[in-house]
C-alpha cells in the first residue's frame, strides 16, 4: 500500500467533518438561518461594547450577524472554516471574510467583542480549553465573548456534523482551564427556529480579565 492510498483512507477529524457538511450545504443553511431574528441575543451582547467597537464574528456562517453589527455602526472582522460559507458571507456583508478555524486564531488584544454563535460547538471538547484561551488572548481587556452550545453533556455526531454539548457544569469546568475569562452571565434559551423550539441552547457572556 502506498503512502498516498493510506492518506486517502484516513477518517477526517471531527471538526473537519463538520466543515465538509457546511461546505456542501452552505446555500440551504443560509436560506434556513439568514432571516432569524437574533435581536434578543444582540440586546444582551452589544450593550457591553463601546460605540463603534471592533467585533470578531467567529464562525460567521452566512454573515447574518456580521451584517447586523455593521449596520449598527460596529467594525467587524469575520471568519468561517467552510470556504463556501465564507464566500456567501463575504457577498452578504460586502467585505472580506477569512477562511480559517478557531484553532488558527492568533490575534492579540484586537477585539472589544467576539461573537461565537452556534460555532464553538463544533470544536472537540479536548480542544476547547486551548481555543477559549486563544479567544481570550484576542480580546482587549474587559472585552466580551458570546458563545452558544446545544444544551447537554458530551460529544456526538448528527447528520454528518459533530457537536460538543455543554450545560452549566461543563462550562464551569472549561472556565477552570481558562483563567483569563470570567462568567458574566449564562442562560438557557429555546431554539429560534419554529420547527426546533423543543431544542435548548446554553448561552454565555464571558468577560476578559
SVG drawing of the C-alpha trace seen along z (x, -y; Angstrom):
<svg xmlns="http://www.w3.org/2000/svg" viewBox="-43 -55 47 57">
<polyline fill="none" stroke="black" stroke-width="0.4" points="0.0,0.0 1.4,-3.4 1.6,-6.3 -1.0,-8.2 -3.5,-5.4 -3.1,-5.3 -3.8,-9.0 -7.0,-8.7 -8.4,-6.2 -7.8,-8.3 -11.1,-9.4 -11.4,-13.2 -11.1,-14.8 -14.3,-15.7 -14.2,-19.4 -13.2,-18.7 -16.3,-16.6 -18.4,-19.5 -16.6,-21.8 -17.3,-19.4 -21.0,-19.4 -21.3,-23.2 -19.2,-23.3 -21.7,-21.1 -24.9,-22.6 -24.0,-26.3 -26.8,-27.6 -29.5,-25.6 -28.2,-26.6 -28.2,-30.2 -31.8,-30.1 -32.7,-28.4 -30.9,-30.8 -30.5,-34.2 -33.8,-35.7 -33.8,-34.5 -34.5,-37.4 -31.4,-37.5 -32.3,-40.8 -32.8,-39.4 -29.3,-38.0 -27.8,-41.2 -29.5,-43.1 -27.5,-41.1 -24.2,-41.3 -23.9,-44.7 -24.5,-47.0 -21.2,-45.7 -19.3,-47.1 -18.1,-50.6 -19.7,-52.6 -18.1,-51.6 -16.1,-48.9 -14.5,-46.0 -16.3,-42.7 -14.9,-39.3 -17.7,-37.2 -16.1,-33.8 -17.6,-31.1 -19.8,-33.7 -21.9,-31.3 -23.7,-33.3 -22.9,-36.6 -26.3,-37.4 -24.9,-38.7 -21.8,-40.4 -24.1,-42.4 -26.4,-43.3 -23.3,-44.6 -22.1,-46.6 -25.5,-48.2 -25.3,-49.2 -22.0,-51.0 -19.6,-48.4 -16.4,-47.4 -16.4,-43.7 -13.9,-41.0 -15.4,-37.7 -14.2,-34.2 -15.6,-30.8 -13.9,-27.4 -16.0,-26.4 -14.9,-28.3 -18.4,-28.2 -19.9,-29.6 -17.2,-32.3 -17.9,-33.3 -21.6,-33.7 -20.9,-35.8 -18.5,-38.0 -21.2,-38.7 -23.7,-39.4 -21.6,-41.8 -19.6,-43.4 -16.2,-43.0 -13.6,-40.2 -14.3,-37.1 -11.4,-34.9 -11.3,-31.2 -9.9,-29.7 -10.6,-27.6 -10.8,-28.6 -7.6,-26.7 -5.7,-29.1 -6.7,-32.3 -3.6,-34.1 -4.6,-37.8 -3.7,-39.6 -5.9,-42.2 -7.6,-43.2 -11.4,-42.9 -13.9,-44.5 -16.2,-41.6 -16.2,-38.1 -19.4,-36.6 -19.3,-32.8 -23.0,-32.0 -23.5,-28.2 -19.9,-27.8 -17.7,-26.7 -20.0,-23.7 -18.2,-22.1 -14.8,-22.2 -13.8,-18.9 -14.1,-19.0 -10.4,-18.3 -9.5,-21.4 -12.0,-23.8 -9.7,-25.0 -7.0,-25.9 -9.5,-27.6 -11.0,-29.6 -7.6,-30.7 -6.9,-31.9 -10.2,-33.8 -9.4,-35.4 -6.0,-36.5 -7.7,-38.1 -10.0,-40.2 -9.0,-43.5 -9.1,-43.9 -12.8,-43.8 -13.8,-42.5 -16.8,-40.2 -17.2,-36.8 -20.6,-35.5 -20.9,-31.8 -23.7,-29.3 -23.9,-25.5 -26.6,-22.9 -27.6,-22.2 -26.4,-18.9 -23.2,-17.0 -20.7,-15.1 -19.8,-14.8 -22.0,-13.4 -22.4,-13.2 -25.6,-14.1 -26.2,-14.0 -22.5,-14.3 -21.7,-17.0 -20.1,-16.6 -21.2,-18.5 -19.8,-19.3 -22.9,-19.8 -22.5,-21.9 -24.5,-22.5 -23.6,-24.9 -21.3,-22.4 -19.5,-21.7 -19.0,-25.4 -17.7,-25.9 -15.2,-23.1 -13.9,-24.7 -13.6,-28.1 -11.4,-26.5 -8.9,-25.9 -9.4,-29.4 -8.1,-31.9 -8.5,-34.9 -12.3,-34.6 -14.9,-35.0 -18.6,-34.1 -20.6,-37.3 -24.0,-35.8 -25.2,-32.3 -28.8,-31.4 -30.7,-28.7 -33.0,-29.5 -35.2,-27.8 -34.2,-27.4 -35.4,-30.3 -36.5,-28.1 -40.2,-27.3 -39.7,-23.6 -37.0,-23.2 -38.4,-25.1 -38.0,-22.0 -34.2,-22.2 -32.4,-24.2 -29.3,-26.3 -26.7,-27.2 -25.8,-30.9 -22.9,-32.6 -21.3,-36.0 -17.7,-35.8 -15.6,-38.7 -11.9,-39.0 -9.9,-39.8"/>
</svg>
